[in-house]
Amino acid sequence: MLSRVVPLLRSSSSLRPLPLSIRRSLHKGVDSTPPLRFVPVGEKLGLYLLICVTFLAYPTSVLLRLNDLRSPVANELNSDVQDQINAIREAKRSKI
């Protein structure tokens, strides 16, 4: 198996550079997209809003569904603490 891989490695390391016309045709980023200064203001605003909505949609949905995502928490006090609270309330009522 190794004897098959070694000739492939040798042949791939001695690649010739691509001709200039092929290299220029591979990278067309500047030529195929217009600069943003030529884009109308309405499209710029639409693009900005699309990016904002896209980036904020997931965190917003997570925050809105937070109660559904976490396990329910028991909202009960310890019985000793509840007895103390009841005693304080009774003491306040008896003073009035």
For each residue, the residues with C-beta under 8 A, 3 or more apart:
1: 4 5
2: 5 6
3: 6 7
4: 1 7 8
5: 1 2 8 9
6: 2 3 9 10
7: 3 4 10 11
8: 4 5 11 12
9: 5 6 12 13
10: 6 7 13 14
11: 7 8 14
12: 8 9 15
13: 9 10
14: 10 11
15: 12
16:
17: 23
18: 22 23 26
19: 22 23
20: 23 24
21: 24 25
22: 18 19 25 26
23: 17 18 19 20 26 27
24: 20 21 27
25: 21 22 28
26: 18 22 23
27: 23 24
28: 25 31 32
29: 32 33
30: 33
31: 28
32: 28 29
33: 29 30
34: 38 39
35: 38
36: 39 44
37:
38: 34 35
39: 34 36 43 44 47
40: 43 44
41: 44 45
42: 45 46
43: 39 40 46 47
44: 36 39 40 41 47 48
45: 41 42 48 49
46: 42 43 49 50
47: 39 43 44 50 51
48: 44 45 51 52
49: 45 46 52 53
50: 46 47 53 54
51: 47 48 54 55
52: 48 49 55 56
53: 49 50 56 57
54: 50 51 57
55: 51 52
56: 52 53 59 60
57: 53 54 60 61
58: 61 62
59: 56 62 63
60: 56 57 63 64
61: 57 58 64 65
62: 58 59 65 66 69
63: 59 60 66
64: 60 61
65: 61 62 68 69
66: 62 63 69 70
67: 70
68: 65
69: 62 65 66
70: 66 67 73
71:
72:
73: 70
74:
75:
76: 82
77: 81 82 85
78: 81 82
79: 82 83
80: 83 84
81: 77 78 84 85
82: 76 77 78 79 85 86
83: 79 80 86 87
84: 80 81 87 88
85: 77 81 82 88 89
86: 82 83 89 90
87: 83 84 90 91
88: 84 85 91 92
89: 85 86 92 93
90: 86 87 93 94
91: 87 88 94 95
92: 88 89 95 96
93: 89 90 96
94: 90 91
95: 91 92
96: 92 93
